[in-house]
């Protein structure tokens, strides 16, 4: 039988691995393939090499399968870190974001992560980093807008003075 080769195999391998990670079902099927390889006589090290995982991961799958059967290969619930912001504070932040920062006595016209972090700390005693506040803005349906520079709306004389190269300078053709 003729041997097939996939063009750009390294890139395709990464794409397939990402596809496997997309859903719980595909990750479950992937674990089943690992168990199938071990059942076929491959060691956990060999199976891990074929599947692109560490041997410890495959060993974990085998132990979970031996202990709980197929249910042991399903996704387990992970609690994660509890939110430092309760639902009432989240709603209050959403309402504040619908208003201008100037309504709260801030000098800025637009909300950003740094200002939201300061506002939450000042008003609700909730300490969030700037990046987390940027993520919160996005989760609440807002997008980060940057103010346009003042020079774009000024008079032509001020624009001419602002330019780095003089208008009279022209390139010569050879």
N, C-alpha and C positions, 0 to 999 in steps of 0.2 A: 504494500500500500504506500502511496506517495505521502511524504511528510509535508504538512502544511506549515507555513510560517505567517505570522501576523506582522503586518507592516507597523513600524514604530512600537514594538512590543513593550518597551519600558513605559512609554506614555499610556498605552492601553492597559497595562497592569495597574497603574495608578488609577486610571478611570474606573476599572472594574472594582478595585478596592473601595473607591468612594461610593460607587453604586451599592455595594454591599452594606456600607455604613448608613445608607439613607433611611432604611426602615427596619423595624423590629423583626419583621418576617424574614427579610434577607439575612440579617445577622443570625437569626435562629437557624436558618438553612445552612449558613456558613459553619456554625458550630456542629451541625449534624454531619457535614462533610468531614470535619476534623475527627469526629467520633468514628465515622466510617473508615477513614484511613487507619486509625489505631486498630479497629476491628480487623482490617485487612492485613495486619502484621507490621505496619509501620510503627516506628518508635515515636514518642511525642516530639523528639528533636527533628525527625524526618518530616513528620506531618506539619510541624511548625514552619519548617523551611519551605515546604510546598505552598502553604497557605499564607505565608508572609507575617507570621506572628512569632512571639517568643515561645520557647518550649514551656515556660511556666504557665502561659495562657492556655495552651493545649492541655497541660496537666490539670489545670483548674477545671476545664470543661469535662475531662474524663472523671475527675473526682465528683463533680456535681452530677454527672450522668449516672455514675455508680450509686450515688446516695439517693437521688430523687427521680431517676429515670428521665424521660423526655421533658418533664416539667422543670428539671434542674437546668435545662439549656435555655429556658425562656428568660426574657429580660427580667431583672430584679429591680424593684423600686428602690431608688436612691432618694434619700430625704433632702440632701443638699443643705446649705446654710439657710437658716430662716432670714427673712427680709428684715432689715432694720427699720423699715417704714411700714406702718400699718395702713389699712385701707382708707381711713379717715384723712391721714396726712397725704396720701396719694391723690385723693379727690381734691383736697385743698391746693395741692401743687398744680393740678390740672386747671383749677379755676384761676389760680394766680397767673399761669402761663397765658391765659386768654386775655389778660389785662397787660397794660404797658408796665415795664419796670419802674417808670417814673411815678406811677400811682402809688408805689411803695417807698418812694423817696430815693430811688437809685438814679444815678446820672446817665446810665445807658438807655438807649432806645429799644434795644432788642435783647431777648433772653439768650444766654449761652450757658454752657456747662459750669463755668466758674461762678457766674452770678447766681445760678440756681442752687449750687452747692452752698454759697454764702447765705442765700435766702432761707433754705431749709434749716441750716444750722441756727440762724438768728431767730426765725419765727417758730420753728417746731423742735428745736434741739435735736435734730437728726443730722448726723455727720456722714456725708457721702462724698466720695472722691469726684473730681471733675469728670473723669471718663464715665463713671456710673451715672452721673447726672446727664451727660450727653446721651447715654443709652436710654435713660428715663424719658428724655425729650422725644426720642424716636418712638419709644413704646406708646407714648401718649398721643402720637400722631402729629407731632410737630417736627419741623425740619430746621436745621441750623441755617440762618441767613446772616450774611455779613453785610454791614453797612457799606454803601458805595462811598468812595472817597469824595471829599468836598470839591476837589479840583475839577471833577467832571461837570459840575454845575456852575462854575464861576464864569467870570467875564473873559472874553478872548484875550485881553491884555495880560491878565494873570496867567492864562494858559501859555501864552508865548514866553513869559518869564520863567515858567516852570519847566519848559522843555530843556533837555540837556544839550541838544545840538541846535545851533542857530538856523533859521529858515533860509538865510542867504547862501549857505554852503551847498554846493552841488557837486555831484560826481562828474569827473571828466571821462570821456570815452577815448580809448586809444585808437 
